[in-house]
Amino acid sequence: MDTTYDQLSTLMQQAGSNITQINASWKAVEYWRKSDQELTWDNLKKFTVNKSKEKIKGFAIGTYQTFKKVAYL
C-alpha cells in the first residue's frame, strides 16, 4: 500500500513484466488505496476475471502472480 509507481515499476520489470502489466498493477494499487474493501489477495484476484465488473485491463492471472511475488520484496 505504501509503494510508489517507480518502486513498483522497478520490481515488476526485474520480474519480467511489461509496461501494460506494470500499469495494470499500479491501477490495482490505486484502487486498493481508494477502496473500502479489506486489503486481501482474494480481493485483488477479482481484478483478473474477465467478466468481473472490477476487471482491470491488462491485469491477468500472470500479472497477479508477479505482483504478488514482488509485493514481498
PDB file of N, CA, C and O in Angstrom:
ATOM      1  N   MET A   1       0.817  -1.202   0.000  1.00  0.00           N
ATOM      2  CA  MET A   1       0.000   0.000   0.000  1.00  0.00           C
ATOM      3  C   MET A   1       0.855   1.258   0.000  1.00  0.00           C
ATOM      4  O   MET A   1       0.399   2.298  -0.475  1.00  0.00           O
ATOM      5  N   ASP A   2       2.055   1.201   0.507  1.00  0.00           N
ATOM      6  CA  ASP A   2       2.864   2.414   0.608  1.00  0.00           C
ATOM      7  C   ASP A   2       3.925   2.519  -0.491  1.00  0.00           C
ATOM      8  O   ASP A   2       4.850   3.324  -0.381  1.00  0.00           O
ATOM      9  N   THR A   3       3.801   1.727  -1.529  1.00  0.00           N
ATOM     10  CA  THR A   3       4.767   1.770  -2.622  1.00  0.00           C
ATOM     11  C   THR A   3       4.533   2.980  -3.510  1.00  0.00           C
ATOM     12  O   THR A   3       3.457   3.578  -3.500  1.00  0.00           O
ATOM     13  N   THR A   4       5.545   3.326  -4.271  1.00  0.00           N
ATOM     14  CA  THR A   4       5.404   4.360  -5.296  1.00  0.00           C
ATOM     15  C   THR A   4       5.365   3.664  -6.654  1.00  0.00           C
ATOM     16  O   THR A   4       5.720   2.491  -6.774  1.00  0.00           O
ATOM     17  N   TYR A   5       4.935   4.394  -7.658  1.00  0.00           N
ATOM     18  CA  TYR A   5       4.918   3.824  -9.000  1.00  0.00           C
ATOM     19  C   TYR A   5       6.320   3.389  -9.408  1.00  0.00           C
ATOM     20  O   TYR A   5       6.495   2.309  -9.974  1.00  0.00           O
ATOM     21  N   ASP A   6       7.312   4.217  -9.127  1.00  0.00           N
ATOM     22  CA  ASP A   6       8.688   3.894  -9.518  1.00  0.00           C
ATOM     23  C   ASP A   6       9.196   2.624  -8.842  1.00  0.00           C
ATOM     24  O   ASP A   6       9.856   1.803  -9.480  1.00  0.00           O
ATOM     25  N   GLN A   7       8.894   2.460  -7.562  1.00  0.00           N
ATOM     26  CA  GLN A   7       9.303   1.246  -6.852  1.00  0.00           C
ATOM     27  C   GLN A   7       8.638   0.018  -7.455  1.00  0.00           C
ATOM     28  O   GLN A   7       9.288  -0.994  -7.718  1.00  0.00           O
ATOM     29  N   LEU A   8       7.325   0.124  -7.670  1.00  0.00           N
ATOM     30  CA  LEU A   8       6.582  -0.995  -8.241  1.00  0.00           C
ATOM     31  C   LEU A   8       7.092  -1.313  -9.643  1.00  0.00           C
ATOM     32  O   LEU A   8       7.295  -2.479  -9.984  1.00  0.00           O
ATOM     33  N   SER A   9       7.296  -0.290 -10.443  1.00  0.00           N
ATOM     34  CA  SER A   9       7.764  -0.477 -11.806  1.00  0.00           C
ATOM     35  C   SER A   9       9.114  -1.193 -11.844  1.00  0.00           C
ATOM     36  O   SER A   9       9.302  -2.125 -12.625  1.00  0.00           O
ATOM     37  N   THR A  10      10.034  -0.765 -11.016  1.00  0.00           N
ATOM     38  CA  THR A  10      11.358  -1.391 -10.967  1.00  0.00           C
ATOM     39  C   THR A  10      11.266  -2.863 -10.612  1.00  0.00           C
ATOM     40  O   THR A  10      11.874  -3.704 -11.275  1.00  0.00           O
ATOM     41  N   LEU A  11      10.506  -3.181  -9.566  1.00  0.00           N
ATOM     42  CA  LEU A  11      10.368  -4.575  -9.142  1.00  0.00           C
ATOM     43  C   LEU A  11       9.668  -5.424 -10.202  1.00  0.00           C
ATOM     44  O   LEU A  11      10.078  -6.556 -10.462  1.00  0.00           O
ATOM     45  N   MET A  12       8.623  -4.887 -10.808  1.00  0.00           N
ATOM     46  CA  MET A  12       7.896  -5.636 -11.835  1.00  0.00           C
ATOM     47  C   MET A  12       8.772  -5.857 -13.072  1.00  0.00           C
ATOM     48  O   MET A  12       8.729  -6.930 -13.675  1.00  0.00           O
ATOM     49  N   GLN A  13       9.563  -4.855 -13.451  1.00  0.00           N
ATOM     50  CA  GLN A  13      10.470  -5.015 -14.587  1.00  0.00           C
ATOM     51  C   GLN A  13      11.508  -6.093 -14.298  1.00  0.00           C
ATOM     52  O   GLN A  13      11.809  -6.912 -15.166  1.00  0.00           O
ATOM     53  N   GLN A  14      12.052  -6.099 -13.094  1.00  0.00           N
ATOM     54  CA  GLN A  14      13.040  -7.105 -12.718  1.00  0.00           C
ATOM     55  C   GLN A  14      12.431  -8.502 -12.750  1.00  0.00           C
ATOM     56  O   GLN A  14      13.139  -9.484 -12.975  1.00  0.00           O
ATOM     57  N   ALA A  15      11.120  -8.594 -12.527  1.00  0.00           N
ATOM     58  CA  ALA A  15      10.431  -9.886 -12.550  1.00  0.00           C
ATOM     59  C   ALA A  15       9.972 -10.259 -13.958  1.00  0.00           C
ATOM     60  O   ALA A  15       9.381 -11.321 -14.155  1.00  0.00           O
ATOM     61  N   GLY A  16      10.242  -9.384 -14.951  1.00  0.00           N
ATOM     62  CA  GLY A  16       9.932  -9.699 -16.343  1.00  0.00           C
ATOM     63  C   GLY A  16       8.627  -9.143 -16.863  1.00  0.00           C
ATOM     64  O   GLY A  16       8.175  -9.551 -17.932  1.00  0.00           O
ATOM     65  N   SER A  17       8.011  -8.231 -16.148  1.00  0.00           N
ATOM     66  CA  SER A  17       6.738  -7.657 -16.582  1.00  0.00           C
ATOM     67  C   SER A  17       6.949  -6.568 -17.622  1.00  0.00           C
ATOM     68  O   SER A  17       7.989  -5.910 -17.655  1.00  0.00           O
ATOM     69  N   ASN A  18       5.942  -6.393 -18.472  1.00  0.00           N
ATOM     70  CA  ASN A  18       5.983  -5.310 -19.458  1.00  0.00           C
ATOM     71  C   ASN A  18       5.210  -4.105 -18.930  1.00  0.00           C
ATOM     72  O   ASN A  18       4.616  -4.168 -17.854  1.00  0.00           O
ATOM     73  N   ILE A  19       5.217  -3.018 -19.681  1.00  0.00           N
ATOM     74  CA  ILE A  19       4.622  -1.767 -19.222  1.00  0.00           C
ATOM     75  C   ILE A  19       3.113  -1.892 -19.004  1.00  0.00           C
ATOM     76  O   ILE A  19       2.576  -1.274 -18.085  1.00  0.00           O
ATOM     77  N   THR A  20       2.426  -2.674 -19.826  1.00  0.00           N
ATOM     78  CA  THR A  20       0.988  -2.873 -19.657  1.00  0.00           C
ATOM     79  C   THR A  20       0.700  -3.539 -18.317  1.00  0.00           C
ATOM     80  O   THR A  20      -0.222  -3.140 -17.606  1.00  0.00           O
ATOM     81  N   GLN A  21       1.482  -4.544 -17.977  1.00  0.00           N
ATOM     82  CA  GLN A  21       1.302  -5.244 -16.700  1.00  0.00           C
ATOM     83  C   GLN A  21       1.645  -4.333 -15.523  1.00  0.00           C
ATOM     84  O   GLN A  21       0.974  -4.366 -14.491  1.00  0.00           O
ATOM     85  N   ILE A  22       2.670  -3.534 -15.677  1.00  0.00           N
ATOM     86  CA  ILE A  22       3.068  -2.609 -14.614  1.00  0.00           C
ATOM     87  C   ILE A  22       1.966  -1.580 -14.378  1.00  0.00           C
ATOM     88  O   ILE A  22       1.595  -1.310 -13.236  1.00  0.00           O
ATOM     89  N   ASN A  23       1.447  -1.012 -15.457  1.00  0.00           N
ATOM     90  CA  ASN A  23       0.389  -0.009 -15.318  1.00  0.00           C
ATOM     91  C   ASN A  23      -0.880  -0.619 -14.731  1.00  0.00           C
ATOM     92  O   ASN A  23      -1.561   0.024 -13.932  1.00  0.00           O
ATOM     93  N   ALA A  24      -1.204  -1.837 -15.113  1.00  0.00           N
ATOM     94  CA  ALA A  24      -2.376  -2.512 -14.557  1.00  0.00           C
ATOM     95  C   ALA A  24      -2.174  -2.774 -13.065  1.00  0.00           C
ATOM     96  O   ALA A  24      -3.108  -2.624 -12.277  1.00  0.00           O
ATOM     97  N   SER A  25      -0.989  -3.155 -12.684  1.00  0.00           N
ATOM     98  CA  SER A  25      -0.688  -3.374 -11.271  1.00  0.00           C
ATOM     99  C   SER A  25      -0.804  -2.078 -10.493  1.00  0.00           C
ATOM    100  O   SER A  25      -1.299  -2.069  -9.366  1.00  0.00           O
ATOM    101  N   TRP A  26      -0.352  -0.983 -11.089  1.00  0.00           N
ATOM    102  CA  TRP A  26      -0.460   0.311 -10.413  1.00  0.00           C
ATOM    103  C   TRP A  26      -1.923   0.702 -10.243  1.00  0.00           C
ATOM    104  O   TRP A  26      -2.295   1.264  -9.214  1.00  0.00           O
ATOM    105  N   LYS A  27      -2.760   0.410 -11.243  1.00  0.00           N
ATOM    106  CA  LYS A  27      -4.194   0.683 -11.115  1.00  0.00           C
ATOM    107  C   LYS A  27      -4.794  -0.117  -9.967  1.00  0.00           C
ATOM    108  O   LYS A  27      -5.671   0.374  -9.255  1.00  0.00           O
ATOM    109  N   ALA A  28      -4.329  -1.334  -9.788  1.00  0.00           N
ATOM    110  CA  ALA A  28      -4.811  -2.152  -8.672  1.00  0.00           C
ATOM    111  C   ALA A  28      -4.421  -1.517  -7.338  1.00  0.00           C
ATOM    112  O   ALA A  28      -5.226  -1.480  -6.407  1.00  0.00           O
ATOM    113  N   VAL A  29      -3.201  -1.023  -7.246  1.00  0.00           N
ATOM    114  CA  VAL A  29      -2.750  -0.348  -6.021  1.00  0.00           C
ATOM    115  C   VAL A  29      -3.619   0.884  -5.758  1.00  0.00           C
ATOM    116  O   VAL A  29      -4.069   1.108  -4.635  1.00  0.00           O
ATOM    117  N   GLU A  30      -3.847   1.670  -6.793  1.00  0.00           N
ATOM    118  CA  GLU A  30      -4.674   2.870  -6.628  1.00  0.00           C
ATOM    119  C   GLU A  30      -6.093   2.516  -6.202  1.00  0.00           C
ATOM    120  O   GLU A  30      -6.675   3.185  -5.347  1.00  0.00           O
ATOM    121  N   TYR A  31      -6.643   1.477  -6.792  1.00  0.00           N
ATOM    122  CA  TYR A  31      -7.990   1.037  -6.427  1.00  0.00           C
ATOM    123  C   TYR A  31      -8.028   0.626  -4.958  1.00  0.00           C
ATOM    124  O   TYR A  31      -8.940   0.997  -4.220  1.00  0.00           O
ATOM    125  N   TRP A  32      -7.027  -0.144  -4.549  1.00  0.00           N
ATOM    126  CA  TRP A  32      -6.939  -0.585  -3.154  1.00  0.00           C
ATOM    127  C   TRP A  32      -6.893   0.612  -2.207  1.00  0.00           C
ATOM    128  O   TRP A  32      -7.547   0.607  -1.164  1.00  0.00           O
ATOM    129  N   ARG A  33      -6.138   1.615  -2.561  1.00  0.00           N
ATOM    130  CA  ARG A  33      -5.996   2.792  -1.713  1.00  0.00           C
ATOM    131  C   ARG A  33      -7.322   3.540  -1.543  1.00  0.00           C
ATOM    132  O   ARG A  33      -7.587   4.103  -0.480  1.00  0.00           O
ATOM    133  N   LYS A  34      -8.147   3.544  -2.579  1.00  0.00           N
ATOM    134  CA  LYS A  34      -9.420   4.259  -2.547  1.00  0.00           C
ATOM    135  C   LYS A  34     -10.570   3.399  -2.031  1.00  0.00           C
ATOM    136  O   LYS A  34     -11.614   3.923  -1.642  1.00  0.00           O
ATOM    137  N   SER A  35     -10.387   2.116  -2.027  1.00  0.00           N
ATOM    138  CA  SER A  35     -11.471   1.188  -1.726  1.00  0.00           C
ATOM    139  C   SER A  35     -11.762   1.091  -0.235  1.00  0.00           C
ATOM    140  O   SER A  35     -10.899   1.315   0.614  1.00  0.00           O
ATOM    141  N   ASP A  36     -13.006   0.750   0.044  1.00  0.00           N
ATOM    142  CA  ASP A  36     -13.375   0.467   1.427  1.00  0.00           C
ATOM    143  C   ASP A  36     -13.330  -1.037   1.705  1.00  0.00           C
ATOM    144  O   ASP A  36     -13.674  -1.484   2.799  1.00  0.00           O
ATOM    145  N   GLN A  37     -12.904  -1.808   0.706  1.00  0.00           N
ATOM    146  CA  GLN A  37     -12.773  -3.252   0.870  1.00  0.00           C
ATOM    147  C   GLN A  37     -11.531  -3.583   1.687  1.00  0.00           C
ATOM    148  O   GLN A  37     -10.563  -2.824   1.726  1.00  0.00           O
ATOM    149  N   GLU A  38     -11.591  -4.730   2.330  1.00  0.00           N
ATOM    150  CA  GLU A  38     -10.429  -5.218   3.050  1.00  0.00           C
ATOM    151  C   GLU A  38      -9.322  -5.537   2.042  1.00  0.00           C
ATOM    152  O   GLU A  38      -9.592  -6.064   0.963  1.00  0.00           O
ATOM    153  N   LEU A  39      -8.113  -5.224   2.390  1.00  0.00           N
ATOM    154  CA  LEU A  39      -6.969  -5.447   1.531  1.00  0.00           C
ATOM    155  C   LEU A  39      -6.539  -6.913   1.626  1.00  0.00           C
ATOM    156  O   LEU A  39      -5.856  -7.302   2.574  1.00  0.00           O
ATOM    157  N   THR A  40      -6.940  -7.723   0.643  1.00  0.00           N
ATOM    158  CA  THR A  40      -6.577  -9.138   0.621  1.00  0.00           C
ATOM    159  C   THR A  40      -6.177  -9.540  -0.800  1.00  0.00           C
ATOM    160  O   THR A  40      -6.513  -8.859  -1.769  1.00  0.00           O
ATOM    161  N   TRP A  41      -5.466 -10.638  -0.902  1.00  0.00           N
ATOM    162  CA  TRP A  41      -5.089 -11.154  -2.218  1.00  0.00           C
ATOM    163  C   TRP A  41      -6.306 -11.690  -2.958  1.00  0.00           C
ATOM    164  O   TRP A  41      -6.356 -11.616  -4.185  1.00  0.00           O
ATOM    165  N   ASP A  42      -7.279 -12.223  -2.247  1.00  0.00           N
ATOM    166  CA  ASP A  42      -8.509 -12.691  -2.898  1.00  0.00           C
ATOM    167  C   ASP A  42      -9.255 -11.536  -3.548  1.00  0.00           C
ATOM    168  O   ASP A  42      -9.768 -11.673  -4.658  1.00  0.00           O
ATOM    169  N   ASN A  43      -9.321 -10.385  -2.855  1.00  0.00           N
ATOM    170  CA  ASN A  43      -9.963  -9.216  -3.457  1.00  0.00           C
ATOM    171  C   ASN A  43      -9.208  -8.765  -4.694  1.00  0.00           C
ATOM    172  O   ASN A  43      -9.824  -8.395  -5.694  1.00  0.00           O
ATOM    173  N   LEU A  44      -7.893  -8.790  -4.641  1.00  0.00           N
ATOM    174  CA  LEU A  44      -7.084  -8.399  -5.791  1.00  0.00           C
ATOM    175  C   LEU A  44      -7.291  -9.350  -6.962  1.00  0.00           C
ATOM    176  O   LEU A  44      -7.302  -8.919  -8.115  1.00  0.00           O
ATOM    177  N   LYS A  45      -7.452 -10.624  -6.679  1.00  0.00           N
ATOM    178  CA  LYS A  45      -7.610 -11.612  -7.742  1.00  0.00           C
ATOM    179  C   LYS A  45      -8.878 -11.360  -8.557  1.00  0.00           C
ATOM    180  O   LYS A  45      -8.956 -11.771  -9.715  1.00  0.00           O
ATOM    181  N   LYS A  46      -9.869 -10.694  -7.971  1.00  0.00           N
ATOM    182  CA  LYS A  46     -11.098 -10.361  -8.698  1.00  0.00           C
ATOM    183  C   LYS A  46     -10.805  -9.477  -9.904  1.00  0.00           C
ATOM    184  O   LYS A  46     -11.556  -9.498 -10.879  1.00  0.00           O
ATOM    185  N   PHE A  47      -9.734  -8.708  -9.851  1.00  0.00           N
ATOM    186  CA  PHE A  47      -9.381  -7.825 -10.955  1.00  0.00           C
ATOM    187  C   PHE A  47      -8.917  -8.600 -12.184  1.00  0.00           C
ATOM    188  O   PHE A  47      -8.809  -8.019 -13.264  1.00  0.00           O
ATOM    189  N   THR A  48      -8.639  -9.898 -12.047  1.00  0.00           N
ATOM    190  CA  THR A  48      -8.147 -10.701 -13.168  1.00  0.00           C
ATOM    191  C   THR A  48      -9.268 -11.354 -13.957  1.00  0.00           C
ATOM    192  O   THR A  48      -9.030 -11.832 -15.066  1.00  0.00           O
ATOM    193  N   VAL A  49     -10.478 -11.391 -13.425  1.00  0.00           N
ATOM    194  CA  VAL A  49     -11.590 -12.117 -14.041  1.00  0.00           C
ATOM    195  C   VAL A  49     -12.237 -11.262 -15.123  1.00  0.00           C
ATOM    196  O   VAL A  49     -12.719 -10.162 -14.851  1.00  0.00           O
ATOM    197  N   ASN A  50     -12.243 -11.772 -16.350  1.00  0.00           N
ATOM    198  CA  ASN A  50     -12.729 -11.004 -17.499  1.00  0.00           C
ATOM    199  C   ASN A  50     -14.162 -10.510 -17.352  1.00  0.00           C
ATOM    200  O   ASN A  50     -14.467  -9.395 -17.777  1.00  0.00           O
ATOM    201  N   LYS A  51     -15.038 -11.295 -16.772  1.00  0.00           N
ATOM    202  CA  LYS A  51     -16.444 -10.903 -16.688  1.00  0.00           C
ATOM    203  C   LYS A  51     -16.772 -10.157 -15.408  1.00  0.00           C
ATOM    204  O   LYS A  51     -17.929  -9.808 -15.168  1.00  0.00           O
ATOM    205  N   SER A  52     -15.771  -9.912 -14.592  1.00  0.00           N
ATOM    206  CA  SER A  52     -15.978  -9.192 -13.338  1.00  0.00           C
ATOM    207  C   SER A  52     -16.108  -7.697 -13.611  1.00  0.00           C
ATOM    208  O   SER A  52     -15.422  -7.155 -14.477  1.00  0.00           O
ATOM    209  N   LYS A  53     -16.993  -7.034 -12.867  1.00  0.00           N
ATOM    210  CA  LYS A  53     -17.120  -5.582 -13.026  1.00  0.00           C
ATOM    211  C   LYS A  53     -15.883  -4.865 -12.496  1.00  0.00           C
ATOM    212  O   LYS A  53     -15.675  -3.687 -12.786  1.00  0.00           O
ATOM    213  N   GLU A  54     -15.064  -5.568 -11.724  1.00  0.00           N
ATOM    214  CA  GLU A  54     -13.839  -4.997 -11.164  1.00  0.00           C
ATOM    215  C   GLU A  54     -12.601  -5.272 -12.013  1.00  0.00           C
ATOM    216  O   GLU A  54     -11.495  -4.888 -11.632  1.00  0.00           O
ATOM    217  N   LYS A  55     -12.773  -5.931 -13.157  1.00  0.00           N
ATOM    218  CA  LYS A  55     -11.648  -6.289 -14.026  1.00  0.00           C
ATOM    219  C   LYS A  55     -10.822  -5.056 -14.369  1.00  0.00           C
ATOM    220  O   LYS A  55     -11.366  -4.015 -14.738  1.00  0.00           O
ATOM    221  N   ILE A  56      -9.517  -5.183 -14.244  1.00  0.00           N
ATOM    222  CA  ILE A  56      -8.584  -4.140 -14.663  1.00  0.00           C
ATOM    223  C   ILE A  56      -7.919  -4.619 -15.951  1.00  0.00           C
ATOM    224  O   ILE A  56      -7.291  -5.677 -15.979  1.00  0.00           O
ATOM    225  N   LYS A  57      -8.062  -3.840 -17.006  1.00  0.00           N
ATOM    226  CA  LYS A  57      -7.476  -4.201 -18.297  1.00  0.00           C
ATOM    227  C   LYS A  57      -5.974  -4.395 -18.152  1.00  0.00           C
ATOM    228  O   LYS A  57      -5.281  -3.539 -17.600  1.00  0.00           O
ATOM    229  N   GLY A  58      -5.474  -5.516 -18.646  1.00  0.00           N
ATOM    230  CA  GLY A  58      -4.047  -5.814 -18.580  1.00  0.00           C
ATOM    231  C   GLY A  58      -3.641  -6.532 -17.307  1.00  0.00           C
ATOM    232  O   GLY A  58      -2.481  -6.914 -17.147  1.00  0.00           O
ATOM    233  N   PHE A  59      -4.594  -6.717 -16.400  1.00  0.00           N
ATOM    234  CA  PHE A  59      -4.286  -7.379 -15.129  1.00  0.00           C
ATOM    235  C   PHE A  59      -4.858  -8.786 -15.168  1.00  0.00           C
ATOM    236  O   PHE A  59      -5.966  -9.039 -14.694  1.00  0.00           O
ATOM    237  N   ALA A  60      -4.080  -9.693 -15.743  1.00  0.00           N
ATOM    238  CA  ALA A  60      -4.481 -11.092 -15.856  1.00  0.00           C
ATOM    239  C   ALA A  60      -3.809 -11.899 -14.741  1.00  0.00           C
ATOM    240  O   ALA A  60      -3.108 -11.343 -13.897  1.00  0.00           O
ATOM    241  N   ILE A  61      -4.027 -13.183 -14.750  1.00  0.00           N
ATOM    242  CA  ILE A  61      -3.528 -14.039 -13.665  1.00  0.00           C
ATOM    243  C   ILE A  61      -2.002 -14.000 -13.583  1.00  0.00           C
ATOM    244  O   ILE A  61      -1.449 -14.050 -12.485  1.00  0.00           O
ATOM    245  N   GLY A  62      -1.313 -13.911 -14.720  1.00  0.00           N
ATOM    246  CA  GLY A  62       0.150 -13.829 -14.698  1.00  0.00           C
ATOM    247  C   GLY A  62       0.644 -12.551 -14.042  1.00  0.00           C
ATOM    248  O   GLY A  62       1.616 -12.561 -13.286  1.00  0.00           O
ATOM    249  N   THR A  63      -0.035 -11.451 -14.339  1.00  0.00           N
ATOM    250  CA  THR A  63       0.308 -10.175 -13.709  1.00  0.00           C
ATOM    251  C   THR A  63       0.048 -10.240 -12.218  1.00  0.00           C
ATOM    252  O   THR A  63       0.852  -9.769 -11.413  1.00  0.00           O
ATOM    253  N   TYR A  64      -1.083 -10.828 -11.858  1.00  0.00           N
ATOM    254  CA  TYR A  64      -1.434 -11.002 -10.445  1.00  0.00           C
ATOM    255  C   TYR A  64      -0.346 -11.786  -9.715  1.00  0.00           C
ATOM    256  O   TYR A  64       0.076 -11.400  -8.625  1.00  0.00           O
ATOM    257  N   GLN A  65       0.107 -12.884 -10.316  1.00  0.00           N
ATOM    258  CA  GLN A  65       1.117 -13.718  -9.668  1.00  0.00           C
ATOM    259  C   GLN A  65       2.448 -12.973  -9.527  1.00  0.00           C
ATOM    260  O   GLN A  65       3.110 -13.080  -8.494  1.00  0.00           O
ATOM    261  N   THR A  66       2.838 -12.230 -10.545  1.00  0.00           N
ATOM    262  CA  THR A  66       4.077 -11.450 -10.463  1.00  0.00           C
ATOM    263  C   THR A  66       3.941 -10.349  -9.418  1.00  0.00           C
ATOM    264  O   THR A  66       4.852 -10.120  -8.623  1.00  0.00           O
ATOM    265  N   PHE A  67       2.800  -9.672  -9.425  1.00  0.00           N
ATOM    266  CA  PHE A  67       2.553  -8.610  -8.453  1.00  0.00           C
ATOM    267  C   PHE A  67       2.616  -9.157  -7.032  1.00  0.00           C
ATOM    268  O   PHE A  67       3.190  -8.533  -6.140  1.00  0.00           O
ATOM    269  N   LYS A  68       2.032 -10.305  -6.837  1.00  0.00           N
ATOM    270  CA  LYS A  68       2.050 -10.933  -5.507  1.00  0.00           C
ATOM    271  C   LYS A  68       3.473 -11.278  -5.094  1.00  0.00           C
ATOM    272  O   LYS A  68       3.851 -11.109  -3.935  1.00  0.00           O
ATOM    273  N   LYS A  69       4.252 -11.760  -6.044  1.00  0.00           N
ATOM    274  CA  LYS A  69       5.649 -12.127  -5.762  1.00  0.00           C
ATOM    275  C   LYS A  69       6.466 -10.901  -5.371  1.00  0.00           C
ATOM    276  O   LYS A  69       7.209 -10.943  -4.390  1.00  0.00           O
ATOM    277  N   VAL A  70       6.342  -9.813  -6.122  1.00  0.00           N
ATOM    278  CA  VAL A  70       7.169  -8.635  -5.846  1.00  0.00           C
ATOM    279  C   VAL A  70       6.650  -7.841  -4.637  1.00  0.00           C
ATOM    280  O   VAL A  70       7.384  -7.029  -4.075  1.00  0.00           O
ATOM    281  N   ALA A  71       5.431  -8.061  -4.245  1.00  0.00           N
ATOM    282  CA  ALA A  71       4.878  -7.336  -3.102  1.00  0.00           C
ATOM    283  C   ALA A  71       5.626  -7.661  -1.808  1.00  0.00           C
ATOM    284  O   ALA A  71       5.587  -6.883  -0.854  1.00  0.00           O
ATOM    285  N   TYR A  72       6.289  -8.779  -1.777  1.00  0.00           N
ATOM    286  CA  TYR A  72       7.015  -9.184  -0.576  1.00  0.00           C
ATOM    287  C   TYR A  72       8.470  -8.765  -0.588  1.00  0.00           C
ATOM    288  O   TYR A  72       9.198  -9.018   0.372  1.00  0.00           O
ATOM    289  N   LEU A  73       8.905  -8.123  -1.671  1.00  0.00           N
ATOM    290  CA  LEU A  73      10.312  -7.708  -1.780  1.00  0.00           C
ATOM    291  C   LEU A  73      10.529  -6.347  -1.135  1.00  0.00           C
ATOM    292  O   LEU A  73      11.649  -5.837  -1.130  1.00  0.00           O
TER     293      LEU A  73
END
